Amino acid sequence: MLNTNIDEDNTVDLLLNGKLILSLDKDTYEETGLQGHPSQYSGRKIRKFIVSNDLMDSSFILESMKYKRTCWSFKEKALTFDFLLAWHCAEASS
């Protein structure tokens, strides 16, 4: 992500396997109501939480509560991020 301090700011990763991973500060995590777990790198005082959604999972559909809550978090809680994307498509060898 651009212009982000990974240990301080809210961050997001979108992996090739379809996983959407959010690293949120405590306040944002509580406001969104998303399900996650404390970051193992938070130390004694938990300041960061990790939320992982598998966008390829068959249960992550438009009607599901998880999908609706995730969308709501991005829209209503203004979770915005600057992305730098790169795509590499390897040609098949003959």
N, C-alpha and C positions, 0 to 999 in steps of 0.2 A: 504494500500500500504506500501511497505517496504522502508525504508530509505527516507522518505518524510516528510516535514513540511507542513501540510495542509494549513496553513495560508500564506505560502511563495512560495511553489513550485507548479508546474502544477501537478494536480492529476486527477485520473480517478476512477470511480466507475462503476461496472457492476452489476446491481441489478437482483435478481431472476425473476422479471417480464419482463426482456429484455430491461430495460432502460440503456443506456450508458450515463453517466454524466461526463462531463469534467469540471474541475475548472482550468481556464487558467489565467496566468498573462496577463496584457494589451498588451504587445508586441506580445506574442504568439497568443492571440486572434485575433489581427489585421492581423497577417501574415497568419493565416489559412483561414480567410474569412468565418468561420463557423457562423451560426446564433445563437445568445444567448442573454443573458441579464446581466446587472451588478449584482454582488453578493450583497445581502442585507447586508452582513457583511463587505463591503469594506470601509465604512465610507464616509467622504465627498469626498476625492480624490479616484476615482474609480481605483482600482488596480487589481481586480479579476473579471472574467466573467464566467458565468455558461452556458454551452452548453449541451442540453439534446436531445438525439436521442432515439426514441423508435425502437429498432431493430426488434420488432415483428409487427410493423405497416405494413400493406399491401403496403403502398406507399414507404417503404424503400427497394427498389429492385435494382438489379444490374444496371438497365438503368437509375435510377433516379439521378438527379443532387446532391441531398443531400447525397446519398450513395457514388457517385464518389468523391465529395468534402471531405467527411469524410475520405475515403481511401487515397486520395491524401495528406491530412493533416498528417496522420500517416506515410506515405511513404516519401514524399518530405520534410516535415517540421520536420521530425525525432522526432515525438511524441513517446517517448518510456517510458515504465513504468515497474517496477518490481511488479509482482502480487504475492500475497499469497492467494491461493484458498482453500476453504473447502467445502465439500459437505456432507450433512446429508440426508440420505434417510430413512424416518421413515417407518417401516414395518406396513402394514395394519393389524389391529386387527380383529380377527374373532368373 
